[in-house]
Amino acid sequence: MSTAAAPGSTDPGQEAVPGADWRGLDGRTVLLTAVVTAGVAAGAAVPTTLGLSGRLGLGPAVAWVLTGAALLIASGAGADYIRWRRTRYRVGADRVELHTGLLLVKKRSLARERIRSVDLTAHLLQRVLGLVTVRIGTGEHAGGESTLELDPVLRAEGERLRRALLERGPTATSGSHREGELVSLDPRWIRYAPVSFVAPALGGAAAGAVLQVSDWFGAQGQVIEWVGDRYRDTSLLSVIVLLAVAGVLAGVVGALGLWVEMWWNYRLEREPGGTLRIRRGLLTSRSVSIEERRLRGVDLVEPLGVRLLGAARVDAITTGLAKDDEEQHGDHNTLLPAAPWPVAGAVAAAVLRETVSPTGAPLTAHPVTARGRRLRRAFWAVLGPVLVLALLGALLTPVLLWIALGCAAVGLPVGVLLARDAYRSLGHALSGGYLVTRSGALRRSTAALERAGVIGWTVRQSYFQRRAGLLNITATTAAGAGEYTVYDADAAEGLDFASEAVHGLLEPFLERVPAGE
């Protein structure tokens, strides 16, 4: 028998308080496992049958596949039955304990005072049966040892656990605020889904999926030949354009479907006691809770396509969100999906209990030399590949010379536009109790970080920055990304900004130069 304890726990096998009863998972987990395994077996049955039928004949191939599917389903259901019988949990006054395992028994516990998140998820089959998966986490970077998972329990039990474990008593918070629903889904926001960077990625994935499936059936060559026959009399440029358009359309459809699945039924609520709760999902429902006392600010994120349409999403800068290997979702800390700027600003202000969002504060512009640095980087980013293509073209084929010319003709203007936009995006400011920093072109980020949440400063200055009188200054925090940087600020002004943002933190390392020297 082995014992594993989460960070912050002492003796995972200690006795719970009197009256805290051991509870088990819901027994219908075995049925769920059997159904899911049957679906996997059915998906693999067709290509497997076709592959075996060439050697054994259709009848024996079907018999072997059915036998294998039955064994697979029975094995999966049997293993889950043992897991269900051997899993128990209880909630005491000080600790939450979980015991599971047959040959390798694990006894784990989390101190209730260290619990930062209780998230509920339910896929379609669980929702039909009224079940949820409960993830109880401390928000520490310690893999699965910082999280307990109860999969599954009744929805009512999941809600009871969430309320009990996140209840901290009345909180004293300042600023204007309201409880209840802060914002809910506006279906018109779906128009921002196709302009995200997810769309082209999904288009490429769709083309790859077609080739992969055709390869399973041994028909990949026929598919490529069929496409070639359709466009035999079409110029190469036209074929490339048509395939690109088809990929974009597939990506747009995929992005729309993904958005609907992720954000349908979305709503953001403030619960009594100071907890923000995000609920969303069409087929798989998700519930994420964030304690306001762990909130250190917000990040207004504007990918290029979304920004061109006047929208932004709002992410939370907070400690205590699940960070194990199974919860590395990019949307886990998202408070608001891409929405119009006025909506994003209003939500950011409501979340921070401010009348106006600090992300809208006027920002200090950066020196013109910062623009020159970005223009030079863009120039060399384009010129490097162009020179390589030109060299290969001179040695191998003139076609590469034409490709190099096209890359230069397109890449240089695009690079200049992005570099100038990146410079215009630079800025920083102090707004009340928050320091604000903005940067980025393809993904512009405006972070409002609570000044009290800054635990350190990192100042970096390269040789070229020293010649230009610039520096990067990074605010270190225990929340969110861990660090938020002001890029290419004026050296003197940037240090003054950091010194004023958190009094006394950077001052011991500064040497004030008298005026006129």
C-alpha positions as CSV (number, residue, x, y, z in Angstrom):
1,M,0.0,0.0,0.0
2,S,1.3,3.5,-0.8
3,T,0.2,6.9,0.4
4,A,0.3,10.2,-1.5
5,A,-0.5,13.5,0.0
6,A,-1.1,16.9,-1.6
7,P,1.1,19.8,-0.9
8,G,0.2,21.4,2.4
9,S,-1.2,18.2,3.9
10,T,0.3,16.6,6.9
11,D,-1.0,13.1,7.6
12,P,-3.3,11.9,4.8
13,G,-4.5,9.1,6.9
14,Q,-5.5,11.2,9.9
15,E,-9.0,10.7,11.3
16,A,-11.7,13.1,10.0
17,V,-13.9,14.9,12.5
18,P,-16.6,12.9,14.2
19,G,-19.7,12.8,12.1
20,A,-17.9,13.1,8.7
21,D,-19.2,10.0,6.9
22,W,-17.3,8.3,4.1
23,R,-19.2,8.6,0.8
24,G,-18.8,6.8,-2.5
25,L,-19.0,7.7,-6.2
26,D,-22.2,7.2,-8.1
27,G,-22.6,3.6,-9.2
28,R,-23.7,4.6,-12.7
29,T,-20.1,5.3,-13.5
30,V,-19.8,1.7,-14.6
31,L,-22.6,2.2,-17.2
32,L,-21.0,5.4,-18.4
33,T,-17.6,3.6,-18.9
34,A,-19.3,0.7,-20.8
35,V,-21.1,3.1,-23.1
36,V,-18.0,5.2,-23.9
37,T,-15.9,2.1,-24.5
38,A,-18.6,0.7,-26.8
39,G,-18.4,4.0,-28.8
40,V,-14.7,3.7,-29.1
41,A,-15.0,0.1,-30.1
42,A,-17.6,0.9,-32.7
43,G,-15.4,3.7,-34.2
44,A,-12.4,1.2,-34.5
45,A,-14.6,-1.7,-35.8
46,V,-15.1,-0.5,-39.4
47,P,-11.4,0.0,-40.4
48,T,-10.4,-3.1,-38.4
49,T,-13.0,-5.3,-40.1
50,L,-12.0,-4.0,-43.5
51,G,-8.4,-4.7,-42.7
52,L,-9.0,-8.3,-41.5
53,S,-11.5,-9.2,-44.2
54,G,-8.8,-9.2,-46.9
55,R,-7.0,-12.1,-45.0
56,L,-9.8,-14.0,-43.2
57,G,-12.9,-13.2,-45.2
58,L,-15.8,-11.0,-44.1
59,G,-17.6,-13.5,-41.8
60,P,-14.5,-14.4,-39.6
61,A,-13.4,-10.8,-39.6
62,V,-16.8,-9.7,-38.2
63,A,-16.7,-12.5,-35.6
64,W,-13.2,-11.5,-34.4
65,V,-14.1,-7.8,-34.2
66,L,-17.2,-8.5,-32.2
67,T,-15.4,-10.7,-29.8
68,G,-12.6,-8.1,-29.4
69,A,-15.2,-5.4,-28.8
70,A,-17.0,-7.4,-26.2
71,L,-13.8,-8.1,-24.4
72,L,-12.8,-4.5,-24.5
73,I,-16.1,-3.3,-23.1
74,A,-16.1,-5.9,-20.4
75,S,-12.5,-5.0,-19.4
76,G,-13.3,-1.3,-19.2
77,A,-16.5,-1.8,-17.3
78,G,-14.8,-4.3,-14.9
79,A,-11.9,-2.0,-14.2
80,D,-14.3,0.9,-13.5
81,Y,-16.4,-1.3,-11.2
82,I,-13.3,-2.0,-9.1
83,R,-12.5,1.7,-9.0
84,W,-16.0,2.6,-7.9
85,R,-16.0,0.0,-5.2
86,R,-12.6,1.0,-3.9
87,T,-13.1,4.8,-4.0
88,R,-14.3,6.7,-0.9
89,Y,-14.1,10.3,0.2
90,R,-15.2,12.4,3.1
91,V,-15.2,16.1,4.1
92,G,-14.1,16.9,7.6
93,A,-13.9,20.2,9.4
94,D,-10.2,20.6,8.4
95,R,-9.5,18.3,5.6
96,V,-11.0,16.6,2.5
97,E,-9.8,13.0,2.1
98,L,-9.9,10.6,-0.8
99,H,-9.0,6.8,-0.6
100,T,-8.8,4.8,-3.9
101,G,-7.0,1.8,-5.4
102,L,-7.0,-2.0,-5.0
103,L,-3.4,-3.2,-5.2
104,L,-1.9,0.2,-5.0
105,V,-4.0,2.1,-2.4
106,K,-3.7,5.9,-2.4
107,K,-4.8,7.9,0.6
108,R,-4.7,11.6,-0.2
109,S,-6.0,14.7,1.6
110,L,-6.2,18.5,1.1
111,A,-6.4,21.0,3.9
112,R,-9.7,22.9,3.5
113,E,-8.0,26.2,4.1
114,R,-5.8,25.6,1.1
115,I,-8.6,24.7,-1.3
116,R,-8.9,27.4,-4.0
117,S,-11.1,25.9,-6.6
118,V,-14.0,23.5,-6.9
119,D,-14.9,23.1,-10.6
120,L,-17.8,21.0,-12.0
121,T,-17.8,19.5,-15.5
122,A,-20.3,17.1,-17.1
123,H,-20.2,15.6,-20.6
124,L,-23.4,14.8,-22.5
125,L,-23.9,11.3,-21.0
126,Q,-23.3,12.6,-17.5
127,R,-25.8,15.4,-18.0
128,V,-28.4,12.9,-19.1
129,L,-27.9,11.0,-15.9
130,G,-27.7,14.1,-13.7
131,L,-24.0,13.5,-12.8
132,V,-20.9,15.7,-12.6
133,T,-17.2,15.4,-12.2
134,V,-15.9,17.5,-9.3
135,R,-12.3,18.8,-9.3
136,I,-11.1,20.1,-5.9
137,G,-7.7,22.0,-6.2
138,T,-5.3,24.1,-4.3
139,G,-4.0,25.9,-7.4
140,E,-0.4,24.9,-6.7
141,H,2.1,23.8,-9.4
142,A,2.3,20.2,-8.2
143,G,0.6,18.1,-10.9
144,G,-2.2,15.8,-9.9
145,E,-1.1,15.9,-6.2
146,S,-2.7,19.3,-5.8
147,T,-6.1,18.2,-7.1
148,L,-8.7,15.6,-5.9
149,E,-11.1,14.4,-8.5
150,L,-14.5,12.8,-7.8
151,D,-15.8,11.2,-11.0
152,P,-18.8,11.1,-11.0
153,V,-21.2,12.2,-8.2
154,L,-24.7,13.4,-8.4
155,R,-25.1,17.1,-9.5
156,A,-26.7,18.0,-6.2
157,E,-23.7,16.5,-4.3
158,G,-21.3,18.4,-6.5
159,E,-23.1,21.7,-5.8
160,R,-23.1,20.9,-2.1
161,L,-19.4,20.3,-2.1
162,R,-18.7,23.4,-4.1
163,R,-20.7,25.6,-1.7
164,A,-19.3,24.0,1.4
165,L,-15.6,24.0,0.4
166,L,-15.6,27.6,-1.0
167,E,-17.6,29.1,1.8
168,R,-15.3,31.5,3.6
169,G,-17.9,33.6,5.5
170,P,-18.8,37.3,4.8
171,T,-16.1,39.2,3.0
172,A,-15.4,42.9,3.4
173,T,-14.9,44.4,-0.1
174,S,-14.9,48.0,-1.2
175,G,-16.1,49.6,-4.3
176,S,-19.3,49.5,-6.2
177,H,-20.6,46.1,-7.0
178,R,-23.6,43.9,-7.3
179,E,-24.3,40.3,-6.7
180,G,-26.1,37.9,-9.0
181,E,-25.6,37.8,-12.8
182,L,-23.0,40.2,-14.2
183,V,-23.3,39.2,-17.8
184,S,-24.8,36.4,-20.0
185,L,-24.3,35.2,-23.5
186,D,-25.2,37.4,-26.4
187,P,-25.6,35.1,-29.5
188,R,-24.3,37.9,-31.7
189,W,-20.8,37.4,-30.2
190,I,-20.5,34.3,-32.4
191,R,-19.4,36.6,-35.2
192,Y,-16.0,36.9,-33.6
193,A,-15.3,33.1,-33.8
194,P,-14.3,32.9,-37.5
195,V,-11.7,35.7,-37.2
196,S,-9.8,34.0,-34.4
197,F,-6.5,32.1,-35.0
198,V,-8.4,28.8,-34.3
199,A,-10.1,28.9,-37.8
200,P,-7.1,28.4,-40.0
201,A,-5.8,25.7,-37.6
202,L,-9.0,23.8,-37.8
203,G,-9.0,24.2,-41.6
204,G,-5.6,22.5,-41.8
205,A,-6.7,19.8,-39.3
206,A,-9.7,19.1,-41.5
207,A,-7.5,18.5,-44.6
208,G,-5.2,16.3,-42.5
209,A,-8.2,14.3,-41.2
210,V,-9.5,13.6,-44.7
211,L,-6.1,12.2,-45.7
212,Q,-5.8,10.2,-42.5
213,V,-9.2,8.6,-42.8
214,S,-8.6,7.8,-46.5
215,D,-5.3,6.2,-45.5
216,W,-7.2,3.9,-43.0
217,F,-9.2,2.6,-45.8
218,G,-6.2,2.4,-48.2
219,A,-7.7,5.0,-50.5
220,Q,-5.4,8.0,-49.9
221,G,-3.9,7.6,-53.4
222,Q,-7.3,7.5,-55.0
223,V,-8.4,10.7,-53.1
224,I,-5.3,12.6,-54.2
225,E,-5.8,11.3,-57.8
226,W,-9.5,12.3,-57.7
227,V,-8.6,15.9,-56.7
228,G,-5.9,16.0,-59.4
229,D,-8.4,14.9,-62.1
230,R,-10.9,17.6,-61.1
231,Y,-8.3,20.3,-61.6
232,R,-6.2,18.8,-64.3
233,D,-6.9,21.7,-66.7
234,T,-6.7,24.4,-64.0
235,S,-3.6,26.5,-63.4
236,L,-1.5,25.8,-60.3
237,L,-2.2,29.2,-58.9
238,S,-6.0,28.6,-59.2
239,V,-5.7,25.2,-57.5
240,I,-3.8,26.8,-54.6
241,V,-6.4,29.5,-54.3
242,L,-9.3,27.0,-54.4
243,L,-7.7,24.7,-51.8
244,A,-7.0,27.7,-49.6
245,V,-10.6,28.9,-49.8
246,A,-11.9,25.4,-49.0
247,G,-9.5,25.2,-46.0
248,V,-10.7,28.6,-44.8
249,L,-14.4,27.6,-45.2
250,A,-13.8,24.4,-43.3
251,G,-11.9,26.3,-40.6
252,V,-14.8,28.8,-40.3
253,V,-17.3,26.1,-39.8
254,G,-15.2,24.3,-37.3
255,A,-14.5,27.6,-35.4
256,L,-18.3,28.3,-35.2
257,G,-19.0,24.8,-33.9
258,L,-16.2,25.0,-31.3
259,W,-17.5,28.4,-30.1
260,V,-21.0,27.1,-29.7
261,E,-19.8,24.0,-27.8
262,M,-17.6,26.1,-25.5
263,W,-19.7,29.2,-24.8
264,W,-23.3,28.2,-25.1
265,N,-25.3,28.9,-22.0
266,Y,-22.5,31.2,-20.8
267,R,-23.1,33.4,-17.8
268,L,-20.9,35.1,-15.2
269,E,-22.2,35.5,-11.7
270,R,-21.1,36.9,-8.4
271,E,-22.2,34.7,-5.5
272,P,-22.7,35.8,-1.9
273,G,-19.4,35.6,0.0
274,G,-17.3,36.9,-2.8
275,T,-17.0,34.1,-5.5
276,L,-17.2,34.6,-9.2
277,R,-18.7,31.7,-11.1
278,I,-18.5,31.1,-14.8
279,R,-20.9,28.5,-16.3
280,R,-20.9,27.5,-19.9
281,G,-21.0,24.6,-22.4
282,L,-23.5,23.0,-24.8
283,L,-22.7,19.3,-24.8
284,T,-20.1,19.4,-21.9
285,S,-21.2,21.8,-19.2
286,R,-18.4,23.5,-17.2
287,S,-18.5,25.5,-13.9
288,V,-15.5,27.4,-12.8
289,S,-15.4,29.3,-9.5
290,I,-12.9,32.1,-8.6
291,E,-12.6,33.6,-5.2
292,E,-12.5,37.3,-5.4
293,R,-9.9,37.5,-2.6
294,R,-7.6,35.6,-4.9
295,L,-8.2,38.0,-7.9
296,R,-5.3,40.3,-8.7
297,G,-6.5,41.9,-11.8
298,V,-7.8,41.3,-15.3
299,D,-6.2,41.0,-18.8
300,L,-8.0,42.4,-21.8
301,V,-6.8,40.2,-24.7
302,E,-7.3,41.3,-28.3
303,P,-6.2,38.9,-31.1
304,L,-5.7,40.8,-34.3
305,G,-8.8,39.6,-36.1
306,V,-11.0,40.2,-33.1
307,R,-9.5,43.6,-32.4
308,L,-10.2,44.7,-36.0
309,L,-13.9,44.0,-35.3
310,G,-13.7,46.1,-32.1
311,A,-13.9,43.3,-29.6
312,A,-11.8,41.8,-26.8
313,R,-12.0,39.0,-24.2
314,V,-11.4,39.3,-20.5
315,D,-9.1,36.9,-18.6
316,A,-8.7,36.8,-14.8
317,I,-5.3,37.4,-13.2
318,T,-5.7,35.2,-10.2
319,T,-4.1,32.7,-7.9
320,G,-5.7,29.4,-7.1
321,L,-6.9,28.0,-10.5
322,A,-6.2,24.3,-11.2
323,K,-2.8,23.9,-12.8
324,D,-2.3,20.2,-13.1
325,D,-1.6,18.4,-16.4
326,E,-5.3,17.7,-17.2
327,E,-6.4,21.3,-16.8
328,Q,-4.0,23.2,-19.1
329,H,-6.9,24.7,-21.1
330,G,-6.3,28.2,-22.5
331,D,-9.8,29.3,-21.6
332,H,-9.8,28.1,-18.0
333,N,-9.3,31.6,-16.6
334,T,-11.4,33.4,-19.2
335,L,-14.2,35.5,-17.6
336,L,-15.7,36.7,-20.9
337,P,-15.4,35.4,-24.4
338,A,-14.6,37.9,-27.3
339,A,-17.3,40.6,-26.9
340,P,-17.5,44.3,-28.0
341,W,-15.1,46.7,-26.2
342,P,-17.8,48.4,-24.2
343,V,-19.0,45.1,-22.9
344,A,-15.5,43.9,-22.1
345,G,-14.7,47.1,-20.2
346,A,-17.9,47.0,-18.2
347,V,-17.3,43.4,-17.2
348,A,-13.7,44.1,-16.2
349,A,-14.9,47.0,-14.0
350,A,-17.7,44.9,-12.4
351,V,-15.3,42.1,-11.7
352,L,-12.8,44.4,-10.0
353,R,-15.6,46.3,-8.2
354,E,-14.6,49.5,-9.9
355,T,-16.8,52.2,-11.5
356,V,-14.5,52.3,-14.6
357,S,-12.1,49.6,-15.8
358,P,-8.4,50.4,-15.2
359,T,-7.7,48.9,-18.6
360,G,-9.2,52.0,-20.2
361,A,-6.8,54.4,-18.4
362,P,-4.7,56.8,-20.6
363,L,-1.3,55.2,-21.2
364,T,2.2,56.7,-21.3
365,A,3.6,56.4,-24.8
366,H,7.0,54.9,-25.4
367,P,10.0,56.6,-27.1
368,V,10.2,56.6,-30.9
369,T,13.4,54.5,-30.7
370,A,11.1,51.6,-29.6
371,R,9.4,51.9,-33.0
372,G,12.8,51.7,-34.7
373,R,13.6,48.5,-32.9
374,R,10.4,46.9,-34.1
375,L,10.9,48.0,-37.7
376,R,14.4,46.5,-37.7
377,R,13.2,43.2,-36.3
378,A,10.4,43.0,-38.9
379,F,12.9,43.8,-41.7
380,W,15.3,41.1,-40.7
381,A,12.5,38.6,-40.0
382,V,11.4,39.0,-43.7
383,L,14.9,39.4,-45.2
384,G,16.4,36.3,-43.6
385,P,14.1,33.7,-45.4
386,V,14.1,35.8,-48.6
387,L,17.9,35.6,-48.8
388,V,17.9,31.9,-48.1
389,L,15.3,31.3,-50.9
390,A,17.3,33.6,-53.3
391,L,20.5,31.7,-52.6
392,L,18.8,28.3,-53.2
393,G,17.2,29.7,-56.3
394,A,20.5,30.8,-57.7
395,L,22.0,27.3,-57.0
396,L,19.0,25.1,-57.9
397,T,16.0,26.6,-59.8
398,P,14.7,30.0,-60.8
399,V,11.3,29.1,-59.3
400,L,12.7,29.8,-55.9
401,L,13.8,33.2,-57.0
402,W,10.2,34.1,-57.9
403,I,9.1,32.8,-54.6
404,A,11.7,34.9,-52.8
405,L,10.5,38.0,-54.8
406,G,6.9,37.2,-53.8
407,C,7.8,36.8,-50.2
408,A,9.6,40.1,-50.1
409,A,6.8,41.9,-51.9
410,V,4.2,40.7,-49.5
411,G,6.3,40.2,-46.3
412,L,7.9,43.6,-46.1
413,P,4.7,45.7,-46.2
414,V,3.0,43.3,-43.8
415,G,6.0,43.4,-41.5
416,V,6.1,47.2,-41.5
417,L,2.4,47.4,-40.7
418,L,2.7,44.9,-37.8
419,A,5.8,46.7,-36.4
420,R,4.1,50.1,-36.4
421,D,1.0,48.6,-34.8
422,A,3.1,46.9,-32.2
423,Y,4.7,50.2,-31.3
424,R,1.3,52.0,-31.1
425,S,0.2,49.2,-28.8
426,L,3.0,49.9,-26.3
427,G,2.0,51.7,-23.1
428,H,1.8,51.7,-19.3
429,A,0.1,53.7,-16.6
430,L,-1.0,53.7,-13.0
431,S,-4.7,53.7,-12.4
432,G,-5.8,53.8,-8.8
433,G,-4.7,50.6,-7.1
434,Y,-3.6,49.0,-10.4
435,L,-0.6,49.2,-12.7
436,V,-1.5,48.8,-16.4
437,T,0.7,47.6,-19.2
438,R,-0.1,47.0,-22.8
439,S,1.8,45.3,-25.6
440,G,1.5,43.1,-28.7
441,A,0.3,43.3,-32.3
442,L,-1.0,39.8,-33.3
443,R,-2.2,39.4,-29.8
444,R,-2.5,42.7,-27.9
445,S,-2.8,42.3,-24.1
446,T,-3.8,45.1,-21.7
447,A,-3.2,43.8,-18.2
448,A,-4.4,45.7,-15.1
449,L,-2.5,44.2,-12.1
450,E,-3.2,45.1,-8.5
451,R,-0.3,47.0,-7.2
452,A,-0.5,45.2,-3.9
453,G,0.0,41.9,-5.8
454,V,3.4,42.8,-7.1
455,I,6.1,40.9,-5.2
456,G,9.2,41.9,-7.2
457,W,10.6,43.7,-10.2
458,T,13.0,42.5,-12.9
459,V,14.9,45.0,-15.0
460,R,16.5,43.9,-18.3
461,Q,18.5,46.0,-20.7
462,S,20.3,44.7,-23.7
463,Y,23.3,46.4,-25.3
464,F,21.1,47.9,-28.0
465,Q,18.5,49.0,-25.5
466,R,21.3,50.8,-23.5
467,R,22.3,52.7,-26.6
468,A,18.7,53.7,-27.3
469,G,18.0,54.6,-23.6
470,L,15.3,51.9,-23.2
471,L,14.7,49.0,-20.9
472,N,12.2,46.2,-20.1
473,I,10.8,46.2,-16.6
474,T,8.8,43.2,-15.4
475,A,6.4,43.1,-12.5
476,T,6.5,39.7,-10.8
477,T,3.4,38.3,-9.1
478,A,2.0,35.0,-7.8
479,A,-1.1,35.3,-10.0
480,G,-1.9,34.8,-13.7
481,A,1.1,34.4,-16.0
482,G,3.5,35.2,-13.1
483,E,5.0,38.3,-14.7
484,Y,3.8,41.3,-16.7
485,T,6.3,43.3,-18.7
486,V,6.6,46.9,-19.8
487,Y,8.6,46.6,-23.0
488,D,11.1,49.3,-24.3
489,A,10.1,52.0,-21.9
490,D,12.3,55.1,-21.5
491,A,14.9,54.0,-18.9
492,A,14.4,56.9,-16.4
493,E,10.7,57.0,-16.8
494,G,10.3,53.2,-16.5
495,L,12.2,53.1,-13.3
496,D,10.2,56.0,-11.9
497,F,7.0,54.1,-12.9
498,A,8.1,51.0,-11.1
499,S,9.2,52.9,-8.0
500,E,5.9,54.7,-7.8
501,A,3.8,51.6,-8.5
502,V,5.0,49.8,-5.4
503,H,6.6,52.2,-2.9
504,G,9.8,50.9,-1.3
505,L,10.2,47.7,-3.4
506,L,12.6,49.0,-6.0
507,E,13.8,52.1,-4.1
508,P,16.8,50.4,-2.4
509,F,18.3,49.6,-5.8
510,L,17.9,53.1,-7.3
511,E,20.4,55.9,-7.3
512,R,18.8,59.3,-7.8
513,V,20.7,61.6,-10.1
514,P,20.4,65.3,-9.2
515,A,18.8,67.5,-11.7
516,G,21.2,69.0,-14.3
517,E,23.8,66.2,-14.1
